[in-house]
Amino acid sequence: MNRITSKERPIYITPIAGQRYRNQNGNTYVCLTPPIGTQPGRDMTAQFEREPDGWLLIAHGVSQYSDGSIVWDFSTGGHWPGGRPKNWSL
């Protein structure tokens, strides 16, 4: 992972459905839906799934750093479909 300078600000992007992104937290997320909103920014949302556990969320205001990693302003609706992580054994 490249180092981000403390002065660098990420740039709002339009997430692409089907594309995998590395979050600043180190996890990989897949964009599941075309974004809702007319232009990149806080009002644009898209659904993401965290790999490999399947956590779903709606990301608001997705932005990207120069190293390709992403962050979002905030998320809503986070949950595991069926109430538990993928590949969770009983």
QUITA-V160124 format. One record per backbone hydrogen bond with DSSP energy under -1.0 kcal/mol. CO is the residue of the C=O (numbers start at 1). NH is the residue of the N-H. If there is no record, write none. Layout:
CO_NH + CO_NH
//
This chain:
5_8 + 11_64 + 16_19 + 19_31 + 21_29 + 22_70 + 23_26 + 27_23 + 28_51 + 29_21 + 30_49 + 31_18 + 36_45 + 41_44 + 44_61 + 45_36 + 46_59 + 47_32 + 48_57 + 49_30 + 50_54 + 53_86 + 55_50 + 56_79 + 57_48 + 58_76 + 59_46 + 60_73 + 60_74 + 62_13 + 63_71 + 64_11 + 65_68 + 69_65 + 70_24 + 71_63 + 74_60 + 76_58 + 79_56 + 80_83 + 85_88
//
